[in-house]
Amino acid sequence: PKKGTIKENLKEFVKSYKRNNQKIIAFRLKKEFQNCIPEAIEKANQFLGTPYNDLYILSENQLYCSDFIEKVYRNCSIFEKKMNIGFNFMNLKIQKYHKEI
């Protein structure tokens, strides 16, 4: 997050998570959506260098992880509706963080 949106070697990414005892959850697109991958990669490359959104408030100038995924696949219509952290992703830890700010 400190570096913002970066392209990172998968082995280094996994190693950093193991080192910090964090879990990685991976998903695969259903076969009918896999043709969207090249466009999503192109879009993802356009976001390189975008700052990480550590406040978890929707922003066009910063990204948090799920927001990044929604934006790179937006044209593919794989989500039923636009992600909204206030509705879908707000958990107690984030709520507590917002209260402390």
C-alpha positions in Angstrom: 0.0 0.0 0.0 2.8 2.5 0.7 3.9 2.3 -3.0 0.4 2.6 -4.4 -0.5 0.5 -7.4 2.5 -1.5 -8.6 3.3 -4.5 -10.8 4.9 -7.1 -8.6 6.5 -10.5 -9.3 4.1 -13.2 -8.0 6.8 -15.1 -6.1 7.8 -11.9 -4.3 4.2 -11.1 -3.6 3.5 -14.5 -2.0 6.8 -14.4 -0.1 5.9 -11.0 1.5 2.5 -12.3 2.6 4.0 -15.5 4.1 6.6 -13.4 5.9 3.9 -11.4 7.5 1.6 -14.4 8.2 -1.1 -13.0 5.9 -3.4 -15.1 3.8 -3.9 -14.7 0.0 -7.3 -15.5 -1.5 -7.4 -16.1 -5.2 -10.4 -16.2 -7.5 -10.7 -17.3 -11.1 -13.1 -15.9 -13.7 -15.7 -18.2 -15.1 -14.9 -19.4 -18.6 -17.4 -17.1 -20.2 -15.6 -14.0 -18.8 -12.0 -15.1 -19.5 -12.0 -13.2 -22.8 -12.1 -10.0 -20.6 -8.6 -10.7 -19.2 -6.5 -8.9 -21.9 -8.5 -5.7 -21.6 -8.4 -5.9 -17.8 -4.6 -6.2 -17.9 -4.4 -3.2 -20.2 -6.6 -1.2 -17.9 -4.6 -2.4 -14.8 -1.4 -1.1 -16.4 -3.1 2.3 -16.8 -3.5 2.4 -13.0 0.2 1.8 -12.2 1.4 4.4 -9.8 -2.1 5.3 -8.5 -1.9 5.9 -4.7 -3.5 3.3 -2.3 -6.7 4.4 -0.7 -6.1 3.6 3.0 -9.3 5.6 4.1 -11.6 3.2 2.1 -13.7 6.0 0.8 -14.5 5.9 -2.9 -12.2 8.0 -4.9 -11.2 8.4 -8.5 -7.6 9.4 -7.5 -6.8 6.5 -5.2 -7.6 2.8 -5.2 -8.1 0.1 -2.6 -7.8 -3.6 -3.7 -11.4 -4.5 -4.4 -12.0 -1.1 -6.1 -9.0 -1.8 -8.4 -10.5 -5.1 -9.4 -14.0 -3.6 -10.1 -12.5 -0.8 -12.2 -10.3 -3.1 -14.4 -13.2 -5.4 -15.1 -15.9 -2.7 -15.2 -16.4 -3.0 -19.0 -16.9 -6.8 -18.8 -20.0 -6.6 -16.5 -18.8 -9.4 -14.2 -20.3 -7.6 -11.2 -24.0 -7.3 -10.7 -23.5 -3.7 -9.5 -20.7 -1.3 -8.7 -18.8 -2.2 -5.6 -19.5 0.1 -2.7 -17.3 -0.2 0.4 -19.9 1.3 2.6 -22.4 -1.4 1.8 -20.4 -4.5 0.8 -17.0 -4.3 2.5 -17.5 -2.3 5.7 -16.4 -4.5 8.6 -15.9 -3.8 12.3 -12.2 -3.1 11.9 -12.8 -0.5 9.2 -15.8 1.0 11.2 -13.6 1.3 14.2 -10.8 3.0 12.1 -13.3 5.5 10.8 -14.5 6.3 14.3 -10.9 6.9 15.5 -10.3 9.4 12.6 
